[in-house]
């Protein structure tokens, strides 16, 4: 996975998981990451990038749910 996309997905995850005052801080961090990517890729629109990150986040979250437990069950 592209490092920029992974950073955006993780920032969006932090926004999704946070509440109250922390949510605003995480949202500002996410928007700053969006701005940084847009500076490197000016042909991409903000709306398309945000939608792409949200879609990629959904796929990422589903993959996280499917991961096996870290400790195997005892026989």
MIRO-645373 format. One record per residue: x, y, z of N, C-alpha, C in turn; residue number from 1; residue in three letters. Coordinates in steps of 0.2 Angstrom, whole numbers. Example, Ala and Ser with C-alpha at 12.3 -4.5 7.8 and 13.67 -1.06 7.14 Angstrom:
<atoms>
[[66 -28 39] [62 -22 39] [66 -16 39] 1 ALA];
[[64 -11 35] [68 -5 36] [64 0 39] 2 SER];
</atoms>
This chain:
<atoms>
[[4 -6 0] [0 0 0] [4 6 0] 1 UNK];
[[2 11 -3] [6 18 -4] [6 21 3] 2 UNK];
[[12 23 5] [13 26 12] [9 32 13] 3 UNK];
[[8 36 8] [3 42 9] [-4 40 10] 4 UNK];
[[-6 35 6] [-13 32 7] [-14 29 14] 5 UNK];
[[-9 25 16] [-9 22 23] [-9 27 28] 6 UNK];
[[-5 33 28] [-5 38 33] [-12 41 33] 7 UNK];
[[-15 42 27] [-22 45 27] [-27 41 30] 8 UNK];
[[-27 34 29] [-31 29 31] [-31 29 39] 9 UNK];
[[-25 29 42] [-24 29 49] [-26 36 52] 10 UNK];
[[-25 41 49] [-28 48 51] [-35 48 51] 11 UNK];
[[-38 45 46] [-46 45 46] [-48 40 51] 12 UNK];
[[-45 34 53] [-47 30 58] [-46 33 65] 13 UNK];
[[-41 37 66] [-41 41 72] [-47 46 73] 14 UNK];
[[-49 49 67] [-55 54 68] [-61 50 69] 15 UNK];
[[-62 44 66] [-68 40 67] [-68 37 74] 16 UNK];
[[-62 36 77] [-62 33 84] [-62 38 89] 17 UNK];
[[-61 44 88] [-61 49 93] [-68 52 94] 18 UNK];
[[-68 55 100] [-74 59 102] [-72 65 105] 19 UNK];
[[-77 70 106] [-77 76 109] [-71 81 107] 20 UNK];
[[-67 83 111] [-61 88 110] [-56 84 106] 21 UNK];
[[-55 78 107] [-50 74 103] [-52 74 96] 22 UNK];
[[-58 73 95] [-60 72 88] [-58 78 83] 23 UNK];
[[-59 84 86] [-57 90 82] [-50 91 81] 24 UNK];
[[-46 89 86] [-39 88 85] [-37 83 79] 25 UNK];
[[-40 77 80] [-38 72 75] [-41 74 68] 26 UNK];
[[-47 78 67] [-49 80 61] [-44 85 58] 27 UNK];
[[-42 90 62] [-37 94 60] [-31 91 57] 28 UNK];
[[-28 86 60] [-23 82 58] [-24 79 51] 29 UNK];
[[-30 76 51] [-32 72 45] [-32 77 39] 30 UNK];
[[-35 83 40] [-35 88 35] [-28 91 33] 31 UNK];
[[-24 91 38] [-17 93 36] [-14 88 32] 32 UNK];
[[-15 82 33] [-12 76 29] [-15 77 22] 33 UNK];
[[-22 78 21] [-25 79 15] [-21 85 11] 34 UNK];
[[-20 90 14] [-17 96 11] [-10 94 9] 35 UNK];
[[-6 91 13] [0 89 11] [0 84 5] 36 UNK];
[[-4 80 4] [-5 75 -2] [-7 80 -8] 37 UNK];
[[-11 84 -7] [-14 88 -12] [-8 93 -15] 38 UNK];
[[-3 95 -11] [2 99 -13] [7 95 -18] 39 UNK];
[[7 88 -16] [12 84 -20] [8 81 -26] 40 UNK];
[[1 81 -26] [-2 79 -32] [-8 84 -34] 41 UNK];
[[-6 89 -37] [-11 95 -38] [-17 93 -43] 42 UNK];
[[-16 88 -46] [-21 86 -51] [-27 82 -48] 43 UNK];
[[-26 80 -42] [-32 77 -38] [-36 82 -34] 44 UNK];
[[-43 81 -35] [-47 86 -31] [-48 84 -24] 45 UNK];
[[-49 88 -19] [-50 87 -12] [-55 82 -11] 46 UNK];
[[-61 83 -15] [-67 79 -14] [-65 72 -16] 47 UNK];
[[-62 71 -22] [-61 64 -24] [-56 61 -19] 48 UNK];
[[-51 64 -17] [-46 61 -12] [-49 59 -6] 49 UNK];
[[-54 64 -3] [-57 62 3] [-62 56 2] 50 UNK];
[[-65 55 -3] [-69 49 -5] [-65 43 -5] 51 UNK];
[[-60 44 -9] [-55 38 -10] [-52 36 -3] 52 UNK];
[[-51 40 1] [-48 38 8] [-53 35 12] 53 UNK];
[[-59 37 12] [-65 34 15] [-66 27 13] 54 UNK];
[[-66 26 6] [-67 20 3] [-62 15 5] 55 UNK];
[[-55 17 5] [-50 13 7] [-50 12 14] 56 UNK];
[[-52 16 18] [-53 15 25] [-58 9 27] 57 UNK];
[[-63 9 23] [-68 4 24] [-65 -3 22] 58 UNK];
[[-61 -3 17] [-58 -10 15] [-53 -12 20] 59 UNK];
[[-49 -7 23] [-44 -8 28] [-47 -10 34] 60 UNK];
[[-53 -7 36] [-56 -9 43] [-59 -16 42] 61 UNK];
[[-62 -18 36] [-64 -25 35] [-58 -30 36] 62 UNK];
[[-53 -28 33] [-47 -33 34] [-44 -33 41] 63 UNK];
[[-45 -28 45] [-43 -28 52] [-47 -33 56] 64 UNK];
[[-54 -33 54] [-58 -38 57] [-57 -45 56] 65 UNK];
[[-54 -46 50] [-53 -53 48] [-46 -56 50] 66 UNK];
[[-42 -52 53] [-35 -55 55] [-36 -60 61] 67 UNK];
[[-32 -65 60] [-33 -70 66] [-30 -67 72] 68 UNK];
[[-32 -70 78] [-29 -68 84] [-22 -69 85] 69 UNK];
[[-19 -64 88] [-11 -64 89] [-9 -71 93] 70 UNK];
[[-13 -73 97] [-11 -79 101] [-15 -85 99] 71 UNK];
[[-12 -90 96] [-16 -96 94] [-19 -99 100] 72 UNK];
[[-25 -102 98] [-29 -106 104] [-25 -112 106] 73 UNK];
[[-25 -114 112] [-22 -120 115] [-25 -126 112] 74 UNK];
[[-21 -131 111] [-24 -137 109] [-27 -141 114] 75 UNK];
</atoms>
